[in-house]
């Protein structure tokens, strides 16, 4: 599946965004970039099933980053 960032601008001015085809923390980078483009902050969020089905490589990288940050 192709990676996508679906952005919806609502009539009340709020923005909804959804990542598709991204696994693990990869989606967070895209949301951060969107926040920067819009000069906005995320008001609420939730992880999808894709987040929890990250590849073993992605999990290993994330665990290493977390370990490095903890020291």
C-alpha positions in Angstrom: 0.0 0.0 0.0 1.2 3.5 -0.8 2.0 5.8 2.1 -0.5 8.7 2.3 -1.3 11.6 4.5 -5.0 12.5 4.1 -5.8 16.0 5.3 -9.4 17.3 5.6 -10.2 20.9 6.2 -13.6 21.2 8.0 -16.1 24.0 7.6 -15.4 25.1 11.1 -11.7 25.6 10.3 -10.4 22.5 12.1 -8.1 20.2 10.3 -8.2 16.4 10.4 -5.3 14.3 9.3 -4.8 10.6 8.9 -1.8 8.6 7.9 -2.3 5.5 5.8 0.3 2.8 5.0 2.8 4.0 7.6 3.9 1.8 10.5 5.2 2.7 13.9 6.5 6.1 14.7 7.0 7.0 11.0 3.5 8.6 11.0 4.5 11.0 13.8 7.1 12.7 11.5 4.4 13.5 9.0 2.1 14.9 11.6 4.9 17.1 13.0 5.6 18.4 9.5 1.9 19.2 9.0 1.8 21.0 12.3 4.8 23.1 11.2 3.2 23.9 7.8 -0.1 25.0 9.5 1.5 26.7 12.5 -0.8 24.5 14.6 -0.8 22.0 17.4 -2.5 18.6 17.5 -5.6 18.9 19.8 -6.3 15.1 19.9 -4.9 12.0 18.4 -5.0 8.3 18.5 -2.8 5.5 17.1 -4.2 3.3 14.4 -3.6 -0.5 14.0 -0.8 0.4 11.6 1.1 2.0 14.4 1.1 -1.1 16.5 2.0 -3.4 13.6 5.4 -1.7 13.0 8.0 -3.9 11.4 10.6 -5.6 13.5 13.2 -3.3 12.1 11.2 -0.2 13.0 10.7 -1.5 16.5 14.4 -2.2 16.9 15.2 1.3 15.7 12.6 2.9 18.0 13.9 0.9 21.0 17.5 2.0 20.3 16.4 5.7 20.0 14.5 5.4 23.3 17.5 3.7 25.0 19.9 6.4 23.7 17.5 9.2 25.0 17.3 7.6 28.5 21.0 7.7 29.1 
